[in-house]
Amino acid sequence: MKTNLGLIDRAVRMVLAVGLIYLVYILTISSQLSTILIIMAGVFLITGSIGYCPFYVLFGISTNKKKY
């Protein structure tokens, strides 16, 4: 599996994930919205850590500058 996320894209996803987790646990948010935000944070953490986004493959996008 080739990575299709660049370093900046991965860092932004990690920061967004931490921000979403902050919103859920620090601020008072309804349970349905908090569930959606936790799922989004999980997706951002997983895709940011492995460097691969399946949605980017569907649209032919790659922010990774290294060509294999």
C-alpha distance (Angstrom), angle and dihedral (degrees) to the residues before:
residue distance angle dihedral
M1 . . .
K2 3.80 . .
T3 3.77 119.5 .
N4 3.77 113.9 -116.9
L5 3.81 99.8 179.4
G6 3.77 121.9 89.3
L7 3.78 124.9 -142.3
I8 3.81 95.2 -97.5
D9 3.80 92.3 46.8
R10 3.80 90.6 51.3
A11 3.81 92.1 48.7
V12 3.81 92.2 49.1
R13 3.80 90.6 51.1
M14 3.80 91.5 51.1
V15 3.82 92.4 48.9
L16 3.82 90.7 47.9
A17 3.79 90.5 50.4
V18 3.80 91.7 52.3
G19 3.81 89.9 46.8
L20 3.80 92.3 51.7
I21 3.79 91.6 48.6
Y22 3.82 88.0 50.0
L23 3.81 90.6 53.0
V24 3.78 92.1 51.6
Y25 3.79 99.7 45.8
I26 3.80 103.1 32.8
L27 3.80 102.8 35.9
T28 3.77 125.9 53.9
I29 3.81 107.5 -106.8
S30 3.80 130.1 164.5
S31 3.79 116.6 -97.0
Q32 3.82 95.3 -113.5
L33 3.78 93.2 51.1
S34 3.79 91.9 44.4
T35 3.81 90.4 53.7
I36 3.80 91.1 52.3
L37 3.82 91.6 47.5
I38 3.82 92.6 49.5
I39 3.82 90.6 50.9
M40 3.81 90.7 49.2
A41 3.81 90.6 48.3
G42 3.79 90.2 50.6
V43 3.79 92.0 51.1
F44 3.81 91.0 48.5
L45 3.82 91.4 48.8
I46 3.79 93.6 48.6
T47 3.80 96.6 44.7
G48 3.80 92.0 42.6
S49 3.78 93.7 50.2
I50 3.82 97.2 46.7
G51 3.81 95.3 36.4
Y52 3.79 95.7 -131.5
C53 3.81 129.1 110.7
P54 3.81 118.2 -172.9
F55 3.81 91.5 -158.7
Y56 3.79 89.9 59.5
V57 3.80 89.1 55.9
L58 3.82 91.3 53.5
F59 3.80 91.1 54.9
G60 3.81 97.2 35.7
I61 3.81 94.2 -116.2
S62 3.79 125.1 148.1
T63 3.80 126.9 173.4
N64 3.79 92.0 -179.6
K65 3.80 109.7 107.5
K66 3.81 94.3 -161.3
K67 3.79 112.8 93.9
Y68 3.79 117.0 -154.8
